[in-house]
Amino acid sequence: MRCRSTYTPAVHRYDADTEALGQAVLDYARHRLRMDPVPLDGPRTPAELDEVAGATITAKGLGGAAALDLFTTELAPACISTDHPRFLSFIPCAPTEASTLFDLVVGASALYAGSWLEGAGAVHAENAALRWVADLAGLPDTAGGVFVPGGTIGNLSALVAARHTARARRAGEEPRRWAVAGTAQAHSSIKSACDVMDVDFLGVPGDERGRLTGENLRRTVEAAGVDGLFAVVATAGTTNFGIIDDLASVAEACAELGAWFHVDGAYGGAGLAAPSIRGMYEGIERADSFIVDPHKWLFAPFDCCALLYRDPSLARAAHTQRAGYLDVLSEAGDWNPADYSIGLTRRARGLPLWFSLATHGTDAYTEAVERTLDVCRYAAAEIERRDYVELLREPDTSVVVFRRVGWKPQQYQRWSDRLLLANFAFVVPTTHEGETVTRFAIVNPRTTEADISSILDTMA
Ligand SMILES: *Cc1c(COP(=O)(O)O)cnc(C)c1O
């Protein structure tokens, strides 16, 4: 006879099977971490995956061993390893060993990091990591924020706080249209945030180096006659080219225009940790809000964006959710991370970064970022040296964009497909002013000069 009061359903029982499965899962995780290099791998079609995977969700279940085996032998190899040293497309991900290991701990701990009441210890540690980022940017001691899933949510949350602040200041007097200004190089997530918020995006022409400047900003705002400009987005490292806007002059213009100064450093903000390029970020210390994705160039696993506000109370006013069942949280006066962004429930996604920083110290981060910059400079020099490739622009950060002289778009695509199929490298074409070119985004300290040379050799 089963005793009801002590009955635990099978899925929540920790028994000998669970023990064995735990060993197998941890063994696989350890094996994946040790691989050097990891296989690059690549996608398969839905039909191919249907064939090898079959029906996986069934009434009785496959059993953990079979499900894990299916994942490791068929599904995982159908995912490109974003941490492969020759994955240079989009923005790769190169988490430190310590951060990946701690992601396992976060997963095992059922942490709720939306409120101080529930997650004080985790939130305390996340805040220490946020403080390091704030110090890199030179934000005041009163700055603070939250780790959100990515730059898209970070940008949207910051812009929502900016408009909320502008609205409060105007005390009910709405403009014809609210507007955000930035260059055409601003990330697609900015335009997407404008759509979500139903506000206009005012495109400002870049200077001769493609940067947003205070002068161009002033001129464009005057000419457009916008009455509802509430925020300006400067990019500290554009995704396609790694361009850093002229933050100091933009900060000055924002102060004159009475606009919120948001700096999108989702990719490039990590360069703040590198003394060799820190000078290009001058003016960032005046930002009203700032984001950087540690899952891009700060060696944290997905998904992790640090969102910081100069005055967090403005964000809290915009984002705090009110409900009877939440009163116990909102009335306590604690630091509740959920008050600073879109979203309520949150994983303690800043903890892997915190653990790695605590383990290695910040100097190790400076060294790792500088290493990627060295390899990027090598890539630029190699491209200059070889006569069949041409650099489009001297890199500001760690993105190198270049053309293969004489190639048509299909040739870039065929070359890119061939490299992936050979399990050698993942480098995709991109476009610039209508021309198909290609680019290396170098954020993985394991990427070497030899990797760069061997990829360039394949274009000869
Ligand atoms: C990647 C990126 C984003 C979007 O970040 P996600 O984490 O992908 O949502 C925003 N801005 C810039 C400059 C980026 O490089």
Ligand as a Chemical Component Dictionary entry (heavy atoms), coordinates in Angstrom:
data_LIG
# 
_chem_comp.id                   LIG 
_chem_comp.type                 NON-POLYMER 
_chem_comp.pdbx_formal_charge   0 
_chem_comp.three_letter_code    LIG 
# 
loop_
_chem_comp_atom.comp_id 
_chem_comp_atom.atom_id 
_chem_comp_atom.alt_atom_id 
_chem_comp_atom.type_symbol 
_chem_comp_atom.charge 
_chem_comp_atom.model_Cartn_x 
_chem_comp_atom.model_Cartn_y 
_chem_comp_atom.model_Cartn_z 
_chem_comp_atom.pdbx_ordinal 
LIG C1 C1 C 0 23.891 41.865 -30.659 1  
LIG C2 C2 C 0 23.529 43.289 -30.564 2  
LIG C3 C3 C 0 22.284 43.682 -30.065 3  
LIG C4 C4 C 0 21.205 42.682 -29.722 4  
LIG O1 O1 O 0 21.596 41.873 -28.673 5  
LIG P1 P1 P 0 20.931 40.425 -28.441 6  
LIG O2 O2 O 0 21.681 39.948 -27.247 7  
LIG O3 O3 O 0 21.217 39.644 -29.682 8  
LIG O4 O4 O 0 19.479 40.635 -28.233 9  
LIG C5 C5 C 0 22.044 45.017 -29.910 10 
LIG N1 N1 N 0 22.962 45.929 -30.247 11 
LIG C6 C6 C 0 24.169 45.606 -30.740 12 
LIG C7 C7 C 0 25.152 46.676 -31.083 13 
LIG C8 C8 C 0 24.499 44.259 -30.909 14 
LIG O5 O5 O 0 25.689 43.927 -31.408 15 
# 
loop_
_chem_comp_bond.comp_id 
_chem_comp_bond.atom_id_1 
_chem_comp_bond.atom_id_2 
_chem_comp_bond.value_order 
_chem_comp_bond.pdbx_ordinal 
LIG C1 C2 SING 1  
LIG C2 C3 SING 2  
LIG C2 C8 DOUB 3  
LIG C3 C4 SING 4  
LIG C3 C5 DOUB 5  
LIG C4 O1 SING 6  
LIG O1 P1 SING 7  
LIG P1 O2 DOUB 8  
LIG P1 O3 SING 9  
LIG P1 O4 SING 10 
LIG C5 N1 SING 11 
LIG N1 C6 DOUB 12 
LIG C6 C7 SING 13 
LIG C6 C8 SING 14 
LIG C8 O5 SING 15 
# 
